[in-house]
Amino acid sequence: LVDPSTSPSDVVFTGESPLDPSITMFFRAVICALALGVATAFTAPTRSAWTMSTNDLYQGSVATQTAVPGYGGALSRGCMRETAESTILVQGGSLRTWSYRSPLVEQVQVVLSTEGRPLDADIELWHGPDNTPCKMRVYVENGQLRPFSAVIDTPRGPNTVAIRNIGQIEFPFAADVYANDVEDPSEECIASSATIQGGALRTYPFDTLVDSVEVLLKTDGRPLNARIELLQGPNNNKEVIELYTEDGFDRPFFCILETPGSGNVVRIVNTAPVEFPMTAAVVPHSISDGFGEGAVLGGDVVLGGDLSW
């Protein structure tokens, strides 16, 4: 203690703290605890918070994938799987992309459908900047009766599938792209391939019992340019696919065409020059077992003109 009568100049400090040593240690502990808490608050997240699971590699859509009611029936008919949960609605004039960063994804299946309106779309495969190794233009008269389903090869990722609705705003369609349970051509389809020279065409008529057909196009490594048409009646195009692939051996084209009704004919046109032949195979994919279902005795057709037989 300092005497009140002592002037400030007479006071001499000896360098020792007037506080009790235990109090000093207490304050030091509090300061260390506060410093540690601040450092923990600004610590970066651990590596496990950034780790991506294998399933995330197959969540390919950049856009938010929401269920589209009313389209599930047509989609399941085209690709034989329930895809309503991963289907997104693409409005007229808009673009949606699905990106796959993993090189393990070598094939993806694209399924497009509508609620009965026409379908008009551009599908492109992006592989690197300004590189489009595969693209196609798809037109379907009725996207509910004949949903579009095709398999696109995506070797050497990363790859991005871009789907643009080039129709008007009144014609939206449902789109789904997935890498699991992709359909493959049957052994019969692979074995029945035939050569189509450049500029030539070939037609494949099918019976009424055939509900859908498989189409497989490929080359020996040359570019592939083709047009696939589904006809029902004279010059009545129900579905048209204009296809380009830079390498028909590395990226062959495989699709499934729905063929309801009678008089269905698939026409394959090689739109490339004569120096670029291709091989094509078109075989039935599913056959209806309801022969004669819905027939009315005494209707439009009378067998032999006598119904008493």
C-alpha positions as CSV (number, residue, x, y, z in Angstrom):
1,L,0.0,0.0,0.0
2,V,1.2,3.5,-0.7
3,D,0.9,6.3,1.8
4,P,-1.5,9.0,0.6
5,S,1.0,11.7,1.7
6,T,3.7,10.3,-0.7
7,S,4.0,12.0,-4.0
8,P,3.9,10.0,-7.3
9,S,7.6,10.7,-7.9
10,D,8.5,8.9,-4.7
11,V,6.7,5.7,-5.6
12,V,9.1,2.9,-6.8
13,F,7.8,-0.3,-8.5
14,T,9.7,-3.4,-7.7
15,G,8.4,-5.4,-10.8
16,E,6.2,-7.8,-8.8
17,S,2.5,-8.0,-9.5
18,P,0.2,-6.8,-6.7
19,L,-2.3,-9.6,-7.6
20,D,-2.3,-13.0,-6.0
21,P,-0.6,-15.7,-8.1
22,S,-3.7,-17.9,-8.1
23,I,-5.8,-15.1,-9.6
24,T,-3.2,-14.6,-12.3
25,M,-3.3,-18.3,-13.3
26,F,-7.1,-18.2,-13.4
27,F,-7.1,-15.3,-15.9
28,R,-4.5,-17.0,-18.0
29,A,-6.7,-20.2,-18.2
30,V,-9.8,-18.2,-19.2
31,I,-7.9,-16.4,-22.0
32,C,-6.5,-19.7,-23.3
33,A,-10.0,-21.2,-23.3
34,L,-11.4,-18.3,-25.2
35,A,-8.6,-18.4,-27.8
36,L,-9.2,-22.2,-28.3
37,G,-12.9,-21.6,-28.9
38,V,-12.4,-18.9,-31.5
39,A,-9.9,-21.1,-33.3
40,T,-12.3,-24.1,-33.4
41,A,-15.1,-21.8,-34.7
42,F,-13.1,-20.9,-37.8
43,T,-11.7,-24.4,-38.5
44,A,-12.4,-25.7,-42.1
45,P,-14.7,-28.7,-42.4
46,T,-13.1,-32.1,-42.4
47,R,-12.5,-34.2,-45.5
48,S,-15.4,-36.5,-44.7
49,A,-17.8,-33.6,-45.2
50,W,-16.7,-33.3,-48.8
51,T,-16.5,-37.0,-49.6
52,M,-18.9,-38.0,-52.4
53,S,-20.5,-41.5,-52.3
54,T,-20.6,-43.7,-55.4
55,N,-24.3,-43.2,-55.7
56,D,-23.8,-39.5,-56.1
57,L,-22.0,-40.2,-59.4
58,Y,-25.3,-41.4,-60.9
59,Q,-27.3,-38.3,-59.8
60,G,-26.6,-36.7,-63.1
61,S,-29.0,-33.9,-63.4
62,V,-27.9,-30.3,-62.9
63,A,-31.5,-29.3,-62.6
64,T,-33.6,-30.4,-59.6
65,Q,-35.3,-33.7,-60.4
66,T,-38.9,-33.7,-59.4
67,A,-41.7,-36.2,-60.0
68,V,-43.9,-35.5,-62.9
69,P,-47.4,-36.9,-62.4
70,G,-49.2,-38.2,-65.5
71,Y,-46.0,-39.3,-67.4
72,G,-45.0,-42.4,-65.4
73,G,-47.1,-44.8,-67.5
74,A,-45.6,-43.8,-70.8
75,L,-42.1,-43.9,-69.4
76,S,-42.4,-47.3,-67.9
77,R,-43.8,-48.6,-71.1
78,G,-40.8,-47.3,-73.0
79,C,-38.0,-48.4,-70.8
80,M,-39.4,-51.2,-68.6
81,R,-38.7,-49.4,-65.3
82,E,-40.4,-47.0,-63.0
83,T,-38.8,-43.6,-63.5
84,A,-41.4,-41.2,-62.2
85,E,-39.3,-40.2,-59.2
86,S,-36.3,-39.1,-61.3
87,T,-38.2,-37.6,-64.2
88,I,-38.1,-33.8,-64.8
89,L,-40.4,-31.7,-66.9
90,V,-38.7,-29.8,-69.8
91,Q,-40.7,-26.8,-71.0
92,G,-40.8,-25.7,-74.6
93,G,-37.6,-23.8,-75.5
94,S,-35.7,-24.8,-72.4
95,L,-32.5,-26.9,-71.9
96,R,-31.6,-29.5,-69.3
97,T,-28.3,-31.3,-68.7
98,W,-27.2,-34.4,-67.0
99,S,-23.4,-34.6,-66.1
100,Y,-21.5,-37.7,-65.3
101,R,-18.0,-37.2,-64.0
102,S,-17.1,-40.8,-63.3
103,P,-15.3,-42.8,-66.1
104,L,-17.2,-45.9,-64.9
105,V,-20.4,-44.6,-66.5
106,E,-20.0,-46.0,-70.1
107,Q,-23.7,-45.9,-71.1
108,V,-26.8,-43.9,-70.3
109,Q,-30.4,-44.3,-71.4
110,V,-32.5,-41.4,-72.4
111,V,-36.3,-41.6,-72.1
112,L,-38.6,-38.9,-73.4
113,S,-42.4,-38.8,-73.3
114,T,-45.4,-36.4,-73.3
115,E,-49.0,-36.6,-72.1
116,G,-50.2,-37.1,-75.7
117,R,-48.8,-34.1,-77.4
118,P,-46.1,-34.0,-80.1
119,L,-42.5,-34.3,-79.0
120,D,-39.7,-32.3,-80.7
121,A,-36.2,-32.4,-79.1
122,D,-32.5,-32.0,-79.7
123,I,-30.2,-34.5,-77.8
124,E,-26.5,-33.9,-77.7
125,L,-23.5,-35.6,-75.9
126,W,-20.9,-33.2,-74.8
127,H,-17.4,-34.6,-74.2
128,G,-15.0,-31.8,-73.4
129,P,-15.2,-28.1,-74.6
130,D,-16.7,-27.6,-78.0
131,N,-16.8,-31.4,-78.7
132,T,-20.1,-33.0,-79.6
133,P,-19.4,-36.6,-80.6
134,C,-23.1,-37.6,-80.8
135,K,-26.2,-35.6,-81.5
136,M,-29.7,-36.4,-82.7
137,R,-33.0,-34.7,-83.6
138,V,-36.1,-36.5,-82.4
139,Y,-39.7,-36.0,-83.5
140,V,-42.6,-38.1,-82.2
141,E,-46.2,-37.5,-83.2
142,N,-47.6,-38.8,-79.9
143,G,-45.1,-38.9,-77.0
144,Q,-47.5,-40.9,-74.8
145,L,-48.3,-43.6,-77.3
146,R,-44.8,-43.8,-78.6
147,P,-42.3,-42.7,-75.9
148,F,-38.7,-42.2,-77.1
149,S,-36.0,-44.5,-75.6
150,A,-32.4,-44.7,-76.7
151,V,-29.0,-45.7,-75.3
152,I,-26.0,-43.3,-75.7
153,D,-22.5,-44.6,-75.2
154,T,-20.4,-42.4,-72.9
155,P,-16.9,-43.8,-72.9
156,R,-14.0,-41.9,-71.2
157,G,-15.8,-39.5,-68.9
158,P,-16.6,-36.9,-67.9
159,N,-19.6,-36.6,-70.2
160,T,-22.7,-34.4,-70.3
161,V,-26.1,-35.2,-71.9
162,A,-27.9,-32.1,-73.0
163,I,-31.6,-32.2,-73.9
164,R,-33.3,-29.2,-75.5
165,N,-37.1,-28.9,-76.1
166,I,-37.2,-27.1,-79.4
167,G,-41.0,-27.2,-79.5
168,Q,-43.2,-24.4,-78.5
169,I,-44.1,-23.6,-74.9
170,E,-47.4,-25.4,-75.2
171,F,-45.5,-28.7,-75.8
172,P,-43.5,-29.7,-72.7
173,F,-42.2,-33.2,-72.3
174,A,-40.9,-35.4,-69.5
175,A,-37.2,-36.4,-69.6
176,D,-35.2,-38.9,-67.7
177,V,-31.5,-39.9,-68.1
178,Y,-30.1,-42.8,-66.0
179,A,-27.0,-45.0,-66.0
180,N,-28.4,-48.0,-64.0
181,D,-30.2,-50.9,-65.7
182,V,-29.5,-49.7,-69.2
183,E,-31.1,-51.9,-71.9
184,D,-28.8,-53.8,-74.2
185,P,-29.5,-55.2,-77.7
186,S,-30.5,-58.8,-77.8
187,E,-28.4,-61.6,-79.4
188,E,-30.8,-61.8,-82.2
189,C,-30.4,-58.1,-82.9
190,I,-26.6,-58.3,-83.0
191,A,-26.6,-61.4,-85.2
192,S,-29.0,-60.0,-87.8
193,S,-27.0,-56.9,-88.8
194,A,-27.0,-56.1,-92.5
195,T,-24.9,-53.5,-94.4
196,I,-26.5,-50.3,-95.8
197,Q,-24.4,-48.4,-98.3
198,G,-24.2,-44.7,-98.3
199,G,-27.2,-43.0,-99.8
200,A,-29.2,-46.3,-99.6
201,L,-32.3,-47.2,-97.5
202,R,-33.9,-50.4,-96.2
203,T,-37.4,-51.0,-94.8
204,Y,-38.5,-53.4,-92.2
205,P,-42.3,-54.2,-92.0
206,F,-43.7,-55.7,-88.8
207,D,-46.8,-57.6,-87.9
208,T,-49.6,-56.2,-85.7
209,L,-48.6,-58.4,-82.8
210,V,-45.2,-56.6,-82.5
211,D,-45.5,-53.9,-79.8
212,S,-41.9,-52.6,-80.0
213,V,-38.8,-53.1,-82.0
214,E,-35.0,-52.8,-81.4
215,V,-32.9,-50.7,-83.8
216,L,-29.1,-51.0,-83.7
217,L,-26.8,-48.9,-86.0
218,K,-23.0,-49.0,-86.1
219,T,-20.0,-48.6,-88.4
220,D,-16.5,-49.9,-88.6
221,G,-15.1,-46.8,-87.0
222,R,-16.3,-44.2,-89.6
223,P,-18.8,-41.5,-88.9
224,L,-22.4,-42.5,-88.7
225,N,-25.2,-40.4,-90.4
226,A,-28.6,-41.9,-90.6
227,R,-32.3,-41.2,-90.4
228,I,-34.7,-43.6,-88.7
229,E,-38.4,-43.3,-89.6
230,L,-41.4,-45.1,-88.2
231,L,-44.2,-45.2,-90.7
232,Q,-47.8,-46.2,-90.3
233,G,-49.5,-45.9,-93.7
234,P,-48.2,-44.2,-96.9
235,N,-45.8,-41.4,-96.0
236,N,-47.2,-41.1,-92.6
237,N,-44.3,-40.5,-90.2
238,K,-45.1,-41.3,-86.6
239,E,-41.5,-40.9,-85.4
240,V,-38.4,-39.6,-87.0
241,I,-34.8,-39.7,-85.6
242,E,-31.9,-37.8,-87.4
243,L,-28.7,-39.2,-86.0
244,Y,-25.0,-38.2,-86.2
245,T,-22.1,-40.1,-84.4
246,E,-18.5,-39.3,-85.0
247,D,-17.4,-42.9,-84.5
248,G,-20.1,-45.6,-85.1
249,F,-17.9,-48.3,-83.6
250,D,-16.9,-46.6,-80.4
251,R,-20.4,-45.0,-80.0
252,P,-23.0,-47.2,-81.7
253,F,-26.7,-46.2,-81.6
254,F,-29.4,-48.4,-80.0
255,C,-33.0,-47.5,-79.4
256,I,-36.4,-49.1,-78.9
257,L,-39.3,-47.9,-81.0
258,E,-42.9,-48.5,-79.8
259,T,-45.1,-49.9,-82.7
260,P,-48.7,-50.0,-81.5
261,G,-51.4,-50.7,-84.1
262,S,-51.1,-52.3,-87.5
263,G,-49.1,-51.4,-90.7
264,N,-45.9,-50.4,-88.9
265,V,-42.8,-50.1,-91.1
266,V,-39.3,-49.0,-89.9
267,R,-37.3,-47.3,-92.6
268,I,-33.5,-46.8,-92.2
269,V,-31.7,-44.3,-94.5
270,N,-28.0,-43.9,-94.7
271,T,-27.7,-40.2,-95.3
272,A,-23.8,-40.3,-95.6
273,P,-21.9,-40.5,-98.9
274,V,-21.2,-43.8,-100.5
275,E,-17.8,-44.0,-98.8
276,F,-19.5,-44.4,-95.4
277,P,-21.5,-47.6,-95.1
278,M,-23.1,-48.8,-91.9
279,T,-24.7,-51.9,-90.5
280,A,-28.3,-51.9,-89.3
281,A,-30.4,-54.4,-87.4
282,V,-34.1,-54.1,-86.7
283,V,-35.8,-57.0,-84.8
284,P,-38.9,-57.3,-82.6
285,H,-38.4,-56.4,-79.0
286,S,-41.8,-57.3,-77.4
287,I,-44.7,-59.2,-78.9
288,S,-48.3,-58.9,-77.7
289,D,-50.0,-62.1,-76.5
290,G,-53.5,-60.7,-76.9
291,F,-54.3,-62.0,-80.4
292,G,-57.8,-61.2,-81.4
293,E,-58.4,-59.2,-78.2
294,G,-61.2,-56.7,-78.7
295,A,-62.5,-58.4,-81.9
296,V,-66.2,-58.1,-82.6
297,L,-67.9,-61.0,-84.4
298,G,-69.8,-59.6,-87.4
299,G,-67.8,-56.4,-87.4
300,D,-65.8,-55.0,-90.2
301,V,-64.5,-58.3,-91.4
302,V,-66.7,-61.3,-92.2
303,L,-64.8,-64.6,-92.8
304,G,-66.2,-66.4,-95.8
305,G,-69.4,-64.3,-95.8
306,D,-71.1,-66.7,-93.5
307,L,-71.1,-66.4,-89.7
308,S,-72.8,-69.8,-89.0
309,W,-69.6,-71.8,-89.4
